[in-house]
């Protein structure tokens, strides 16, 4: 699929969370052949491009079903002009959007935190529904519960469908850390969701931390799908 040909600028939500797996996962649980491979471009505070400061690529492997019914996933970011990619994040996502990352180094990136919940089975459950509006709520957790945990409440609204293929969705979320510094933030985003591939093909999100004491409390992340191993034209 030619993503640029979709003719839509997409944007997304920065909501995250997770439930603790019923069965503790180990590194061996993730050492499997991907059932689906996705490649995205990302940009922090700058337009998406093939190269340049603040840009890079993210590889996402869907690794199958976890023992407790969640989906195992691995994500690897590679920044433009970096010598080596970041160490891969290995996580589990739940149908409602919840995310748990039980394996070190717990280094999930901001772009991954935005994207991973959107890959959950029921995150876009309200697309093409009669009301066009729905909500979800979930938790996110890195490692032990005292390392990092947060709750996210998300409101989603479909604003139209392009070429019977790409649904535009506005996302608004409130995120509250449940440990550590107990920080809070809001996220406003727009997402372009592929109704056939069942994945977001692009998004732009702005997260604002509360209280908003300076311009540095707000950041923008953009992501665009470039390759999908299961793409259907």
N, C-alpha and C positions, 0 to 999 in steps of 0.2 A: 504494500500500500504506500502511495506517495503522500506522506503526511502534509507536505506543503500544499499539495493540490487540494487538500480539504478546505482550504481557504478560510480557516478559522483561527483566531488567536485565543488560546485556552488559558485558563487560570484555575488555581486549585487551593485547597484548604490545608491548613497546618494543624490538623487535629490528630492526636495520637492516643494510644493506650493499649492495655492488654490485660488478659487474665493469666494467672499463674498456671502453667501446664499441669495436668493431672499426673503426667509422667515426665520426670526430669529428662531433658534432652542432653545429649553429649555430642562432641564433635563428630563421632562416627555416624550419628543420625543424619548429618548434613552431607556426608561424603557420598553422594549419589549423583547419578547422571541427570541433568536438568530435563524436565518434561517440557519446559518452555524457556526461551532466552529472549530477553528484551534489552535493547540498548537505547539510552536516552542521552540527549545533550542537556546540560544545565548551565545556568548563569546566575551569579549572585550580584545584584545591584547593577546589572548591565544587560544589554540585549543579548539574546542567544546568538552565538557565532561559532564558526569552525575553530577559532583560536582567539587568544587575547586574555588579559588579566580577568580573573573572576569567572572564567569559563572552564568547562571540562566535559567529560563523558561519564555516564554511570551504566554499568552492566548489572542486570537483575536476572537471576536464575530462579525459576520456580522449581522446587525440588521434590514436590509431592506432598502426601498427607502425613501429618505427625501422628503419633500413637493416640493422642487424645482428640483427634479429628480436626485440628487446625491445619494450616498449610505452611510447610517449611520454605524459607526463602533466603537467598543470599544476595547481597548487594555490594558492589565494588566501585568506588569513585576514583577517577584518574583526572587530576587537574592538568590544565594546559601548561606545558613547559615543565612539568614535574618529572623527576628522574624515575620515580616508582609510583605505582598506584597505592592508595590507602589499603590497609589490611581489611579484608572483607568482613562485613557485618552479617551475622547469621542469626536469623530471628524466626519467630512463628507468628503468623497473622490469623486472626479469628474472623468469623463471618461478619460480625458487626463493625469491624475495623480495628479491634484491639491488637496490640503488638507487644510481644515479649521477646527480649533478646537475652537468653540465659547463658550465652557462651562468651568468654573474653574474646576481644578486648573491649566490648561494649562501646564501640566507637561509631555508632550509627550517625550518619551525617544529617544535616538539616533537610537537604533535598530528599533523602531517603525517608525521614520522618514524615514528610509531607506525602510522599508517593505510596509508601507501604500500606497505610490504611485504605487507600483508594483501590488497591488491588484485592481487597477483601470481597468475598462473594456477595454480601448484602449491602455494601456501602452505597451503591447506586440503585437500590431496590425500587425507588420511586420514579425512576425515569420512565416516561411515557405512561404514567398513571393518570387517572382522571383528575386528581388535584394538582399534580405537578410539584408537590411540596411534601417533604418528609424530613425526618430527623433520625439521628443515631447518637449513641453515647458509649464511650468505651474507656479503657485504661491503657496506659503504656508503662512498661517496666524494663529497666536495664539491670541485669544481674540480680543481686540480693535486693530485697525490698527497701533497704535503707540506702541503696546507692542512688537510684533515681526512679521515681514513680510519679504519674500524673493522671488526671482525669480530663476527658474532653467531651464537651457537649456541642453537637454540630447540627445546624439547620441548613437544608439544601433545597434549592428551587430551580427547576428546569425552566429555561427561558426560550427554548426553541430547538428545532432539529434541522440540520443542513443536509440536503441530498439524501434524506431518509437514512443517514448513516452516523452523523456526528451530533450528539446532544450537547448543548451548551448548558452548564449548570453553575449557578452562583452558590458559593459556600460561605457560611459564617460560623465561626466556632469560638468557644471560650475554653481556655486551657488552664487548669489549676494544678500546680505541683503539689503532691500530697506528702512530701517529705523534704528534707534538706532545707532550702531557703523558702519554701512554700510560695514561690513566685507565681504570678498570674499573667496571662497574655490573651489577646484576641487575634483572630485571623480572618481576613477577608480575601476571597479568591474567586476566580472564574476557571471553570474546567471544561475541556472538550473531551467528551467520552465517546469511544467507538462502540456503537451498539452491536456490531458484529464480533469484533475482537474481544469485547468485554474488558477493555483497559482504557485508562486515560491516555490520550495521544498528545496532550499538551496542557500546561497550566501555568498560571502566574499567581503568586500569593504574596500578600503583605501581612507580616506579623508585627503587632505592636505590644510591647510589654507595659504592664500596669504597675505603678503609675508611670506615665509617659513624661519623664523628667528632661529628656533632650532628644535631638534628632537621631541620636544613635540608638534609641530604643525601638526603632522601626527598621525593618529590613524586607527586601523583596527577593524572592526566588522564582526563577522561571525554568521550566522543564519541557522538553519536546521529544517525542518518540521518533527514533530514526530507523530501528530495525525490530522486527518481531518474527521469531522463528515459526510462528503459526499464522502468519499474516494471510488473509484472504482478500483478493482484489475484488 
